[in-house]
Amino acid sequence: MKAVQVISLTLLCVVAASAQVFVPGKCPKPAVQENFDVTRYIGKWHEIQKLPNVFQRGECGTATYNLKAPGVVGVLNSELLADGSINSITGSAKVKDPSEPAKLEVSFYESSPPGPYWVLSSDYEGHSLVYGCTDYGLFHMEFAWILSRQPTLPEETIEELHSIMTAYGISVHKLTSTNQDEAFCTAMNQ
């Protein structure tokens, strides 16, 4: 077996054990939001659904964005953990290519490489569909989030966003819903 295959297979086993979404083949290349306006995107978003990942373990997830400089967005992600504590992390997202402002790279640690944060669809006031994917030889690792300005999102909007994902070969059957119940998430609003 070639070294790349061994590394890919080993990485797949490690990540699969942690519920990360790992898929054979190369990353799909979905179209992103045309004429994306980052200034309209800033503010607070509630996580409605996501593909499972190793770095989010809680409920009531929110992402708050603020404009730090042209093409640079400050990021604050927060979630409520099972023990009742709030876990937050700050980072920044940067537009990689000004001709494609909906393709950002987000980083949370100086020592780690940035990850793709592509806005596939947003009406800025209600919903956002975010996708990221990284190739690892014979496999790729996917991330996706359906976000809303409110803690809920109409089912028909969720179905429309699922259709966009499906059209690009992004698996929707692995999406998990995030608990945004007002009473459950009270600690996040204090």
C-alpha positions, 0 to 999 in steps of 0.5 A: 500500500502506498504511503499516501493511502496508509496515511489517508486510511489511518486519518480516516479511522481516527476521524471516523471515530470522532464523527467527523464527516470524511468522504472518498474522493476530492472536494466538490466545488460548489458555486458560492453566493454571487456578489457577497457583501460581508458588511451585510453578513456581520452580526449574530447567527444561530446554528440550526444544523451542521455536519458533525465535527470534532471541535463542536460538542455543545448546543445553542451554537452561535456565531457572531461576526464583526468587521475588523478591516476590509476583507477581514472579519472577527469571529466569535463562536459560542456553544452551551456544553453539557455541564452548563458552561459556555465554550467560546472561541475567537478567530478571524476570517479573511477573503482569500481572493477579492474577486470571490468575496464569499470564499473566506478562510477562517482561523482560530489558532495562530499555529493551525492552518486556516480552513475554508468558509464558503458562503453558498447562500445567504439572504443576510437577514434570515439564512446562511448556508456555509460549506468548507472542505479540505482534501486529504489524498484519497479522501476529503473532510467536509464541514457545513452549517445552516445558520439563521438570524433567529433560533429557528428557521422555517422548514421550507427554507431548510429544505431549499438549503438541503437541495443546494447541498444535494445538487453539489453532492454534499451529504445532507443525511449526516446533518445534525440539528442544534438545540436552540430551545429558548428555555434550554439556551437561557445561559447563552443569552445572559 
